[in-house]
């Protein structure tokens, strides 16, 4: 029995020495590997930053919904990722690999306002080039067909003949119609319908009674289209007039409010909701 213990001790000692040898060899191999220099680290960091900047500039971009014009599809305080590639101008070399397509009826798009430079707007496309549009008692007719729009809400009970019977009722100043559009609109009316011209779209908000849209500012030029909202990545209870708060102190105050109420005022049920 003593002999067996001796052999076990010898084998155990040998195993320990082999383990120490392997550790030493591994340490030598690690020591032999060249360490990353500061220049290499900065180069790697720059590559990551450039890649990220490219993605948020040309592929996806984050936008916050500032107004109630697209309720209940999009709420004030919804933060969405926008696909900037899908509606981008086509390039011959990238056509086979990028999912380009034309804007379709019913698409929700982000675009630059045609009347207020630098302002991003989100609306639903109701008419594409060649479509004939009119509203009767708040209902949209396209190419003579009455549209069934389950996503539409009417949040105001106030009558507005121009808004609800477009373009049959002539625009007037109290309707907040852009002056240039009041003149240009006449050229596109045919038989009681507004005809959408080439390279243009007619857009409206889902909250029809409060939406400042193509009824008021005119057609959306094709080149103004930025992209299509894909999904909501974060939604926070936000006051309706928050986007009008321009002063630094007001922005800091709301930022502090977000930090304090992040968990109880975040609309968790809307997280990762697909925009349709």
N, C-alpha and C positions, 0 to 999 in steps of 0.2 A: 504493500500500500504506500509505504514511504517512497518507493521507487516511482510510483505513478505521480505522486505530488511533485517530485523533482522534475519529471518530464514536463508536467503542466506548467511549472514555473519557468522552465527553460523556454517552452513554446511561447508563453506569455511575454517573456522578456524579448524574445525575437520579434514578436508582433509589434511590441512597443517601439523597438528600434526601427523596424520597417516603417511604422507610421511617422516617426520623427524624421526619417530620411525623406519620405514623400512630402511632408510639410516643408522641409528645407528646400527640396527641389522646386516645389510650387512657389515658394517665396522668391527663389532665384529667378524663376520665369517671370513672376510679376515685377520684380525689380528690373528685369531686362527690358520690359515693355517701355517704350518711350512715353513719357508723360505729356499731356496736352499743355501746350504753351499758352500764355495769355493771348497772344495774337490768334492762335487757332480757336480758342474759346470765343473771342470776340467775333471771329469770322463765322462760327457756327451760330452764334446768337443773331448776327446780322441776317444770315440766311433764313432763320426762323421768322424774324420780324418782317423781312421782305415778303416771304410766303404768306404770312398772315395779312399783311397790308394788301397784297394782290387779291386774296380771297374776299376780304371785306369791301374792296373797291370794285372788283369786276365780277365776282361770283355771287356772294350773298352779302346783304347789308341789313343792319338792324334799324328798325323804325318804331317810333312810339305813336300810337293813335291819340291825337289831341282833342278831337271833337266827337259829338254824338251822331254825326251824319250817317254812320254805317251801322248803328245799333239795329237789331241785337246781334248782328254778325260779328262786328268788332266794337268793343266798348272803349270808352275813354280810359287810358291807362294800360291798354293791351300793348305789349311789346312784341313785335313780329320780326321774323327773318324773311327777307325779300329775295327771291330768285332774280338776279340781275342778268342772267344769261339767256333765259328762255325767249324773251322778246327783243334781245339785242340785235343789231344789224348783222346779217349773215356774212361770214367770211368763207371763202372757198376752201382754205386749208383745214378749217375746223368743222365744216359741215358734217362729215361722217361721224364725229365723236361727240359733238355737243347737241343737246336736245332743243334746237331752235324750233319755234313754231310761230304762226301768226296769232295775233290777238283774236279771241273768239267772243261771241255773244255770251254774256253771263260771267265772263272773267272779271275778277277783282284785280285792279291794277293800281300801282303807285306811280304818280307822274308829277312833273313840275307844272305848277299852275300856269296857264296861258295868260293870266292877267296880273299876277303878283310874283315878280321874279324871286327865285330862291325858296319859294314855299312848296313843300311836298304835300300832295293831296292823294287821298285814296277813294276810289269810287268803283262802282260796278259798270261794266260796259253793256249798254243797252242797244247800241247801234253801231254797226261797222259800215265801211264805205258802200253806198248804194241802198242802204236800208231807209225805209220811210217810217218816221216816228211821229206819233201824236198821243196826247193824253186826253181822256174824257172822264170827268168826275174823279180824277185821281188815278185812273186805271190806264196803264200803258198799252198802246196798240202798235204793233210792229208789222209793217207790210200788210196791214189790214187785219191782222190776227190779234185778238185780245190775249194778253199774257197772264198766265196764272203764276203769281210770284209769292210763294209761301214764306219767303224770307223778309218781305216788306212789312214795316210797321208804320202806323200813322199816330204820331204822338201829340199832335195839336188838333184841337177842335175848331180852330179859327178858319173861316172860309177864305180862300185866296183864288179867285177866278183864273189869274194868269198861271199860277203854280199848278192847278189841277186841270186846266183845260188848255194846255200848251200844244201848238202855238196859235190856237184859234183866237185867244184873247190877246189883244195888242199889249205889249209891255209898257209900263209906266214907271215913273221915278220911285213910287212908294214900294215897288216890288224888288228894289235893290238890283236891278238888271244892269249889267255893265253897259255903258253908253255905246261903246264900239260894237257890242253884240246886238244892240237894238237896231243898228243900221245894217250890219252884215247879215242878220238873220233873214231879212226880207228876200235876199238873193237865193235862199235855199228852201223857200216854201213853195210847194207845188200841190195844188188840190187839197189844201188843208193839212198836208203832211210836211214835216221837216225832213229833207233828203240829206243824208250824210255824204259829204264830198270825199274824193279820194284822199288817202293818207291821213284820215281823220276818224275820230270816234265820238260817239255821244254817250256820256257817262252820267249816272245818277247814284245818289246815296240810297241805302236800304231804308233809312228813316226819312221817308219822302217829304214829310211836312217841314223839316228843319234843314234839309240838305241844300247847301249852296253848290250847285252842280251845273251841268251843261245848259240847263234851262236859263241860267243867270249869267254864265261867263262864256258860253259858246262851246265849240268843238274842242276836243283834245287832239292836238297835233301828234302824229305818229312819233316824231322825234322827241317828244316830251315824255314818252313812256319810259319809266325806270325799270319796272319789273312787276312780278306777281308775289304777293304775300303767301308764304308756304304754311307756317304754323306759328302759334303764339308760344314764345319761350318763357314769358313771365307776364303776369297781369296784376296790377296794383290799384286799389281804390284811389282814384284821383279826382280832385274837384274839376268841374266843367271848365272853369276859367284859368286853370293852372298854366296852360300854354301861353297865356297873355301876361304872365308874371315875368317881366324882363329884368327887374333889378336884381343885383347880386345878393342882397340881403334876403329877398323873397325866395330865391333859388336855394340858398343855404338853409333857410327855415324849412322848406319842403324836404330837402335832403335829410335833415335831422329827423323830420317826421317819418320818412321812409325807414331810417335806421331803427327808430324806436318801435314802429308798428309793422315791421317787415313781416312777422309771422302771422299776426292777427288780421292784417288788411291785404295780404296777398290773396288773390283769387286762385287758390290751388287747383280748383276743379277745371280751370281753363288752361293750365300748364300743358304744353305740347298738343293743344287742340289744333287740328288742321283747319285752315281757312278755306271755306267754300262759299 
